Amino acid sequence: MTSTDSAAQKAPAKDPWDLPDVSGLVVGVLGGTGPQGKGLAYRLARAGQKVIIGSRAADRAQAAAEELGHGVEGADNAETARRSDIVIVAVPWDGHGKTLESLREELVGKLVVDCVNPLGFDKKGAYALKPEEGSAAEQAASLLPDSRVTAAFHHLSAVLLQDPEVEEIDTDVMVLGEERADVEIVQALAGRIPGMRGIFAGRLRNAHQVESLVANLISVNRRYKAHAGLRVTDV
């Protein structure tokens, strides 16, 4: 055994809570005029993050940004993607593929965070859909081969996110991705919001069950008239 091998064996494991400083990164939110996107934009901006919300119509995005305050800006989706370091995808599922396909060039090299939940609804309530690629996140990865795609922020209540009287969001955020460095950036971003933690939850191939769990949370919320989230124990 060489001295190099010995040193490598003795090197301490990296602390999983040693996360990067993301406070200087610009976050864009595609679908930022919808409830989930608007709520995430508000919470991140309130925590001091620079946020741009995007919409197909720039004037809608600008109106929503003025309503949110905290320095939030509004632009069309393409400009939002170009100006942002991290791009959160919070568009409706039925427009997910078409939106990302149209922004492939603007999203080259960007860290993309997909939080879309493919769901259907009928008289029995919400149920999970399974995209051909396996999940919304995997569809994003397929459509954006030159982007760094992760998945997170699926299980958050838009009502709580947008409520200015709520000081902390009591929940964990499951973060999935292929590269540890990218996942840790998203974990750190989640941790900027008081009450939240970002938890590594596997690679993108595991995104379907994370997205699908939202159907169960909708059932929980309807039965108990709540805004339920998730906590991972013993971590």
WOQUI-V142102 format. One record per backbone hydrogen bond with DSSP energy under -1.0 kcal/mol. NH is the residue of the N-H (numbers start at 1). CO is the residue of the C=O. E is the energy in kcal/mol with one decimal. If there is no record, write none. Layout:
NH;CO;E / NH;CO;E
This chain:
6;2;-2.1 / 7;3;-2.2 / 8;4;-2.2 / 9;5;-2.1 / 10;6;-1.6 / 18;15;-2.2 / 19;17;-1.4 / 25;22;-1.8 / 27;50;-2.9 / 28;86;-3.1 / 29;52;-2.4 / 30;88;-2.7 / 32;29;-1.0 / 32;54;-1.7 / 34;31;-1.6 / 38;34;-2.9 / 39;35;-2.0 / 40;36;-2.4 / 41;37;-2.5 / 42;38;-2.3 / 43;39;-2.3 / 44;40;-2.6 / 45;41;-2.4 / 46;42;-2.5 / 47;43;-1.3 / 48;45;-1.7 / 49;44;-2.6 / 52;27;-2.6 / 53;73;-3.1 / 54;29;-3.1 / 55;75;-1.1 / 61;57;-1.8 / 62;58;-2.6 / 63;59;-2.1 / 64;60;-2.2 / 65;61;-2.4 / 66;62;-2.2 / 67;63;-1.7 / 68;64;-1.8 / 69;65;-2.2 / 72;69;-1.9 / 73;51;-2.1 / 75;53;-2.1 / 77;55;-1.5 / 80;76;-2.5 / 81;77;-2.5 / 82;78;-2.2 / 83;79;-2.2 / 85;26;-2.1 / 86;26;-2.2 / 87;111;-2.8 / 88;28;-3.4 / 89;113;-3.0 / 90;30;-2.6 / 95;92;-1.5 / 96;93;-1.4 / 99;95;-2.3 / 100;96;-2.2 / 101;97;-2.4 / 102;98;-1.8 / 107;103;-1.8 / 108;105;-1.2 / 109;146;-3.2 / 110;107;-1.9 / 111;85;-1.6 / 112;148;-2.3 / 113;87;-3.0 / 114;150;-2.6 / 115;89;-2.2 / 120;127;-3.0 / 122;125;-1.9 / 125;122;-1.8 / 127;120;-2.4 / 129;118;-2.5 / 134;131;-1.5 / 139;135;-1.9 / 140;136;-2.4 / 141;137;-2.3 / 142;138;-2.0 / 143;139;-2.3 / 144;140;-1.8 / 147;144;-1.9 / 148;110;-2.9 / 150;112;-3.0 / 151;176;-2.3 / 152;114;-1.7 / 161;157;-2.5 / 162;158;-1.8 / 166;163;-1.5 / 169;194;-2.6 / 171;169;-1.7 / 172;230;-3.3 / 173;197;-3.2 / 175;199;-3.1 / 176;151;-2.7 / 177;202;-1.8 / 183;179;-2.4 / 184;180;-2.7 / 185;181;-1.5 / 186;182;-1.8 / 187;183;-2.7 / 188;184;-2.5 / 189;185;-2.1 / 190;186;-2.5 / 191;187;-2.2 / 192;189;-1.2 / 193;190;-1.6 / 196;193;-2.2 / 199;173;-3.3 / 201;175;-2.9 / 206;203;-2.2 / 207;204;-2.2 / 211;207;-2.8 / 212;208;-2.8 / 213;209;-1.4 / 214;211;-1.2 / 215;212;-1.9 / 217;213;-2.0 / 218;214;-2.4 / 219;215;-1.4 / 220;216;-2.3 / 221;217;-2.9 / 222;218;-2.1 / 223;219;-2.2 / 224;220;-2.6 / 225;221;-1.0 / 226;221;-1.2
